[in-house]
């Protein structure tokens, strides 16, 4: 199950010095936030890279609705909405006086532009399926937008909170990848590629103003360098801290606080279901039974992480524990391989992107697969390469990645998605789920969906990625949990 723990070390002398330092920082209103991955570009509406949202979600870009730290959906640029009795027409009422960072007005025309662009035939939106159910978007007046759906969708307001659904403007869209222009509490300032992105407070923000004046996102990919930067106090916050073995040391140091929370990140051994021999369900099941999840969590994550048996977050009320379906059983794995025509195993490849959970976990899984006769050659790739080769090109056999989008089991209904799972029954089930509004019925359908993909062994389901954050003791307002890919700094401040 999910967890949300706040820990802070104690010690009088160091605590006093930390408090004095925090007070000074508060006067400056500056903060430096480190993260492991750098965005490939800065348009959240045209890429699958979570690092884009990690920097820009809510800080720079906003949608009609938005996620809060507890996972709830609240109004964003839309202050309210009306839903027709048949559930197919959403009328959004926008806040008045909202401007983009370039001074242009944000109005209903921009909402229509953003939604039409996202659902267009040539759209590059990584979550284009979120918008496929839209029949039309109409401007009623400058502050009112009417969205008509092809059929009812109980997830529509949830979908509009994703980073892929933020509102952008036609005036600034051409340069958005290098110079993002949004409506948020912070404005983009500069990007020194390979090093940092800087944001500054938006003095004309329409909502509650940010407490910070200046934000620097620093990119530190190496776990050893991450530890050194935090210990030296070169950074104030490190989100997604990549070296969990160091957390006890930070917990014991009164200069720091450690936040351990849950994410929406289902970490999976993703399998190309159309590439032989993984087009054979027995081979996929053999892979699943070859993996010792707890050994993986202990070895790669130093005990942080919750085992999963399907693509669904354990903290969600509709979660079903299906880990027994793919329990560690190397003898059964070898038996299944023999039945599938591979008594001596086979050779394959394992693409590993940069995050430490993937690189460290990949070595452990490589050894576990080798023990049953599957020899996996590790291919380390950078994110841009992974997105091009694996995600878009589907040119891979196995890869390890954490899907940090919220409640995204619907991706299994997309045959063209990168793991290429094509099950008409599952697709029909997702269509039924989208039309369902009764909570009990939705739970029933979600649980059925979890079981289908678990029994089809679409992917190797490993663990739910924890949210690990190390920060200086005086920082307040950080999210402990990560209900979406975001480092929301709009309410962060230094404690005096």
C-alpha positions in Angstrom: 0.0 0.0 0.0 1.1 3.6 -0.4 2.9 5.4 2.3 3.5 9.0 3.2 6.1 9.6 5.9 7.8 12.8 7.0 11.1 12.4 8.9 13.4 15.1 10.3 16.6 14.6 12.3 17.2 16.4 15.5 20.3 18.1 17.1 20.4 21.4 18.8 23.5 23.1 17.4 23.1 22.0 13.8 19.3 22.6 13.9 20.0 26.2 15.0 22.4 26.7 12.2 20.0 25.2 9.7 17.2 27.5 10.9 19.5 30.6 10.6 20.5 29.5 7.1 16.8 28.8 6.1 15.9 32.3 7.3 18.5 33.9 5.1 17.3 31.8 2.1 13.8 32.9 2.8 14.8 36.5 2.5 16.3 35.8 -0.9 13.3 33.8 -2.0 15.5 31.5 -4.0 15.6 27.7 -4.2 17.6 25.1 -6.2 15.9 21.9 -6.9 17.9 19.0 -8.3 16.6 16.1 -10.4 18.2 13.2 -12.2 16.7 13.6 -15.7 16.8 16.7 -17.9 13.9 17.3 -20.3 14.6 16.7 -24.0 12.6 19.9 -24.7 10.0 22.1 -22.9 6.7 21.3 -24.5 4.6 19.0 -22.3 2.0 18.6 -25.1 4.3 16.9 -27.6 6.6 14.4 -25.7 6.3 11.4 -23.4 9.3 12.4 -21.2 8.1 12.9 -17.6 11.0 15.3 -16.9 9.2 18.0 -18.8 6.2 17.9 -16.5 8.6 17.6 -13.5 9.8 21.1 -14.2 6.9 22.8 -15.8 3.6 21.3 -14.5 1.7 23.9 -12.6 4.8 26.0 -12.2 4.7 27.3 -15.8 1.8 25.6 -17.5 -1.8 25.1 -16.3 -4.8 23.2 -17.5 -8.5 23.5 -17.1 -8.2 21.2 -14.1 -5.2 20.3 -12.0 -3.9 17.6 -9.6 -3.2 18.4 -6.0 -0.5 16.7 -3.9 -3.1 14.3 -2.5 -4.2 13.2 -5.9 -7.5 15.1 -5.9 -8.7 17.0 -9.0 -9.5 20.7 -8.5 -10.3 23.6 -10.8 -7.4 25.2 -12.7 -7.9 27.7 -15.4 -11.6 26.7 -15.4 -13.2 28.1 -12.2 -16.2 25.8 -12.7 -18.0 23.7 -15.2 -21.5 22.3 -16.0 -22.1 18.8 -17.2 -25.1 17.9 -19.3 -27.6 15.2 -18.0 -26.3 12.7 -20.6 -22.7 13.3 -19.6 -21.5 14.3 -23.1 -21.4 18.1 -22.9 -18.9 20.0 -20.5 -19.3 23.7 -20.3 -16.2 25.3 -18.8 -16.3 28.7 -17.2 -12.8 30.3 -17.2 -11.2 32.7 -14.7 -11.2 36.3 -15.7 -8.0 38.3 -16.1 -5.7 35.5 -16.9 -2.7 36.3 -19.1 0.1 34.3 -20.6 3.7 35.2 -19.6 4.1 37.2 -22.8 1.2 39.5 -21.8 -1.4 38.1 -24.2 -4.8 37.2 -22.8 -5.8 33.6 -22.1 -9.3 33.0 -23.2 -11.7 30.5 -24.7 -10.0 30.7 -28.1 -6.7 29.4 -26.5 -8.6 26.5 -24.9 -10.1 25.6 -28.2 -6.7 25.9 -29.9 -5.0 23.7 -27.3 -7.6 20.9 -27.4 -8.0 20.9 -31.1 -4.2 20.8 -31.5 -3.9 17.9 -29.1 -6.6 15.8 -30.9 -5.6 16.8 -34.5 -4.7 14.0 -36.9 -1.1 15.2 -37.1 -0.9 15.7 -33.3 2.5 14.9 -31.6 0.8 14.7 -28.2 2.1 11.6 -26.4 -1.3 11.0 -24.8 -3.4 11.8 -27.9 -5.9 9.1 -26.7 -6.9 11.4 -23.8 -8.6 13.7 -26.4 -9.9 11.1 -28.9 -13.4 11.1 -27.4 -13.9 14.9 -28.1 -16.5 15.5 -30.8 -16.1 19.3 -30.9 -14.8 22.3 -29.0 -16.8 25.5 -29.3 -16.2 29.1 -28.0 -19.4 30.3 -26.4 -17.9 33.6 -25.4 -14.4 34.7 -24.3 -14.7 33.1 -20.9 -16.9 30.0 -21.8 -15.9 26.9 -23.7 -18.3 24.0 -24.6 -16.7 20.6 -25.1 -18.9 17.9 -26.6 -17.9 14.3 -26.3 -18.7 11.4 -28.6 -20.0 9.5 -25.6 -19.9 9.9 -21.8 -16.4 9.7 -20.3 -16.2 9.4 -16.5 -12.5 10.3 -16.7 -12.8 13.5 -18.7 -12.1 16.0 -15.8 -9.2 13.7 -14.7 -7.8 13.6 -18.2 -7.9 17.4 -18.4 -5.6 17.6 -15.4 -2.7 15.8 -17.2 0.3 17.7 -18.2 -0.4 16.8 -21.8 -3.7 18.8 -21.6 -2.2 22.2 -20.5 -3.4 25.3 -22.2 -1.0 26.9 -24.7 -1.4 29.9 -27.1 -1.0 30.0 -30.9 1.1 33.2 -30.5 3.9 31.4 -28.7 3.5 27.8 -29.9 6.3 27.9 -32.5 9.0 28.5 -29.9 7.5 26.4 -27.1 10.1 23.7 -27.0 12.9 26.1 -26.1 11.0 29.0 -24.6 7.7 27.8 -22.9 5.0 30.5 -22.4 2.3 29.5 -20.0 0.0 31.1 -17.4 1.5 29.7 -14.2 2.9 31.3 -11.1 6.4 31.1 -12.5 7.8 32.3 -15.8 10.6 30.6 -17.8 13.8 32.5 -17.6 16.6 30.4 -19.1 17.9 27.0 -20.0 21.5 26.0 -20.0 21.3 22.6 -21.6 23.1 19.9 -19.7 23.1 22.0 -16.5 20.0 23.9 -15.4 16.6 25.6 -16.1 15.7 28.8 -14.3 12.3 30.1 -13.5 11.3 33.5 -12.0 8.2 34.6 -10.1 5.3 35.8 -12.4 4.3 39.2 -11.0 1.1 39.2 -13.0 -0.2 35.8 -11.9 -4.0 35.6 -11.9 -4.1 33.3 -8.8 -2.3 33.0 -5.4 1.2 34.3 -6.1 4.2 32.1 -5.6 6.2 32.6 -2.4 9.5 32.0 -4.1 11.2 34.6 -6.4 13.6 32.4 -8.3 13.8 28.7 -8.9 16.7 26.8 -10.4 16.3 23.2 -11.6 19.7 21.5 -11.6 20.2 18.2 -13.4 22.5 15.7 -11.7 22.3 12.2 -13.3 25.0 10.4 -11.3 23.8 9.0 -7.9 27.3 9.6 -6.4 27.3 13.2 -7.5 23.7 13.5 -6.3 24.7 12.5 -2.8 27.7 14.8 -2.8 25.6 17.8 -4.0 23.1 17.4 -1.2 25.7 16.8 1.5 27.6 19.9 0.4 24.3 21.9 0.5 24.9 22.9 -3.1 21.2 22.1 -3.8 18.2 22.8 -1.5 15.9 19.9 -2.7 16.6 16.7 -4.6 13.4 15.1 -6.0 13.4 11.5 -7.1 16.7 11.0 -5.2 18.6 8.3 -7.1 20.6 6.8 -4.3 18.2 5.3 -1.7 21.1 3.7 0.1 22.0 7.1 1.4 18.7 8.1 2.9 19.4 6.8 6.4 22.4 9.1 6.5 20.2 12.1 5.6 17.6 11.1 8.1 20.2 11.2 10.9 21.4 14.6 9.9 19.4 17.6 11.3 20.3 19.7 8.3 17.9 17.7 6.2 14.5 16.2 5.9 13.6 13.0 4.0 10.2 12.6 2.5 9.1 9.1 1.4 5.9 8.9 -0.5 4.1 7.0 -3.2 4.0 7.7 -6.9 1.9 6.7 -9.8 4.9 5.0 -11.3 4.4 1.3 -12.2 7.9 0.1 -12.8 7.8 -2.6 -15.4 9.9 -4.9 -17.5 8.2 -3.8 -20.7 7.9 -6.5 -23.4 7.5 -6.1 -27.1 4.5 -8.3 -27.6 4.8 -8.4 -31.3 8.5 -9.4 -31.4 9.2 -13.2 -31.3 9.6 -15.0 -29.0 7.6 -12.5 -26.8 4.6 -12.9 -29.0 4.1 -16.2 -27.2 2.3 -15.8 -23.9 4.2 -18.8 -22.4 7.5 -17.0 -23.0 6.1 -13.8 -21.3 4.9 -15.9 -18.4 8.3 -17.6 -18.1 9.9 -14.2 -17.9 7.5 -13.1 -15.2 8.3 -16.2 -13.0 12.0 -15.7 -13.5 12.0 -12.4 -11.6 12.4 -12.2 -7.9 10.7 -8.8 -7.2 11.8 -8.6 -3.6 15.5 -9.2 -4.5 15.1 -6.5 -7.2 13.6 -4.0 -4.7 16.2 -4.8 -2.1 19.1 -4.7 -4.6 18.1 -1.7 -6.8 16.0 0.3 -4.4 17.4 -0.7 -1.0 14.0 -1.8 0.2 12.0 1.2 -1.1 9.2 0.1 -3.3 6.0 -2.0 -3.3 5.8 -5.2 -5.4 3.0 -5.1 -8.0 1.5 -7.9 -10.1 -0.4 -5.7 -12.6 -0.3 -2.1 -14.0 -2.1 -0.3 -11.2 -1.0 1.7 -8.1 -1.3 -0.2 -4.8 -2.6 2.9 -3.0 -5.6 3.1 -5.4 -8.9 1.8 -3.8 -9.6 -0.4 -6.8 -6.2 -2.1 -6.7 -6.1 -5.9 -6.8 -3.0 -7.8 -5.5 -2.2 -10.1 -8.3 1.5 -10.7 -7.5 0.9 -14.4 -7.0 0.1 -14.8 -10.7 3.8 -14.1 -11.4 5.4 -15.3 -8.2 9.2 -16.1 -8.4 9.5 -19.7 -9.6 12.5 -20.4 -11.8 11.6 -24.1 -12.2 8.2 -23.1 -13.6 9.9 -20.6 -15.8 12.2 -23.2 -17.3 9.2 -25.6 -17.8 7.3 -22.9 -19.6 10.2 -22.1 -21.8 10.5 -25.8 -22.8 6.8 -25.9 -23.6 7.2 -22.8 -25.8 10.0 -24.5 -27.7 13.0 -23.0 -25.9 14.4 -25.8 -23.6 17.8 -24.2 -23.8 16.6 -20.6 -23.5 17.3 -17.9 -26.0 19.2 -14.6 -26.5 17.6 -11.2 -26.4 18.3 -7.5 -25.6 17.4 -5.3 -22.6 17.4 -1.5 -23.3 18.0 0.5 -20.1 17.3 4.3 -19.9 19.3 6.5 -17.4 17.3 6.3 -14.2 19.1 4.3 -11.5 16.0 2.1 -10.9 16.5 1.0 -14.6 20.3 0.7 -14.7 20.6 -1.0 -11.3 17.5 -3.1 -11.7 18.5 -4.1 -15.2 21.7 -5.8 -14.0 19.7 -7.8 -11.4 17.1 -8.8 -13.9 19.8 -9.8 -16.4 21.2 -12.2 -13.8 17.7 -13.6 -12.9 16.8 -14.2 -16.6 20.2 -15.8 -17.2 19.5 -18.3 -14.4 16.6 -19.8 -16.5 18.5 -19.7 -19.8 17.4 -16.2 -21.1 20.6 -14.3 -22.0 19.8 -10.6 -22.2 22.4 -8.2 -23.7 22.1 -4.9 -21.8 22.0 -1.8 -24.1 22.3 1.5 -22.1 20.6 4.4 -23.8 20.0 8.0 -23.0 16.4 9.3 -22.8 16.3 10.8 -26.3 17.6 7.5 -27.7 15.1 5.5 -25.7 12.2 7.7 -26.8 13.3 7.4 -30.5 14.2 3.7 -30.5 11.9 2.1 -28.0 8.9 4.3 -27.5 8.4 5.6 -31.0 10.3 3.1 -33.0 9.2 0.0 -31.1 12.6 -1.4 -32.0 13.4 -3.4 -28.8 12.7 -6.7 -27.0 12.8 -5.8 -23.3 13.2 -2.5 -21.5 12.7 -1.2 -17.9 10.7 1.9 -17.3 8.5 3.5 -14.7 5.1 4.7 -16.1 4.5 7.7 -13.8 1.3 8.9 -15.5 -1.8 8.7 -13.2 -4.1 5.7 -13.5 -2.9 4.9 -17.0 -4.1 1.3 -17.5 -5.9 2.5 -20.6 -2.7 2.5 -22.5 -3.2 -1.3 -22.8 -6.1 -0.6 -25.1 -3.8 1.0 -27.6 -2.4 -1.6 -30.1 0.0 1.0 -31.5 1.5 1.7 -28.0 5.1 0.7 -27.8 4.6 -2.7 -26.1 2.1 -3.5 -28.9 -0.5 -5.4 -26.9 -3.6 -6.0 -29.1 -6.6 -7.4 -27.2 -10.1 -6.5 -28.5 -11.7 -7.7 -25.3 -9.6 -5.4 -23.3 -10.3 -2.5 -25.7 -14.0 -3.1 -25.3 -13.6 -3.1 -21.5 -11.9 0.2 -21.5 -14.6 1.7 -23.7 -17.2 0.4 -21.2 -15.1 2.0 -18.3 -15.0 5.4 -20.0 -18.7 5.4 -20.3 -19.3 4.3 -16.7 -20.0 6.9 -14.0 -21.1 4.7 -11.1 -18.2 4.3 -8.7 -18.9 0.6 -7.9 -19.2 -0.3 -11.6 -16.0 1.5 -12.4 -14.2 -0.4 -9.6 -15.5 -3.7 -11.0 -14.3 -2.8 -14.5 -10.9 -1.6 -13.3 -10.3 -4.8 -11.3 -11.3 -6.9 -14.3 -8.9 -4.9 -16.5 -6.0 -5.5 -14.0 -6.6 -9.2 -14.1 -6.7 -9.5 -17.9 -3.3 -7.9 -18.4 -1.8 -9.8 -15.5 -3.0 -13.1 -16.9 -1.8 -12.2 -20.4 1.6 -11.4 -18.9 1.8 -8.3 -21.2 4.7 -7.0 -19.2 6.8 -8.0 -16.2 5.2 -6.1 -13.3 8.0 -5.2 -10.9 7.2 -2.5 -8.2 5.6 0.8 -7.6 8.2 3.5 -7.7 8.5 5.4 -4.4 8.7 9.2 -4.2 12.1 9.9 -2.5 12.9 13.5 -1.7 15.7 14.9 0.3 15.5 18.6 1.2 17.0 21.1 3.6 15.2 21.3 6.9 13.7 24.7 6.3 11.9 23.9 3.1 8.1 23.7 3.4 5.2 23.0 1.0 6.8 20.2 -1.0 4.6 17.3 -2.2 5.5 14.0 -0.4 3.5 11.9 -2.8 3.6 12.3 -6.6 0.1 11.9 -8.0 1.5 13.1 -11.3 4.9 13.9 -12.8 5.4 17.3 -11.1 7.6 19.2 -8.8 5.0 21.7 -7.9 6.7 24.7 -6.3 3.7 27.1 -6.3 3.2 26.8 -2.5 6.8 26.1 -1.5 8.5 28.5 0.9 11.4 28.7 3.4 10.4 28.5 7.1 11.7 31.5 9.1 
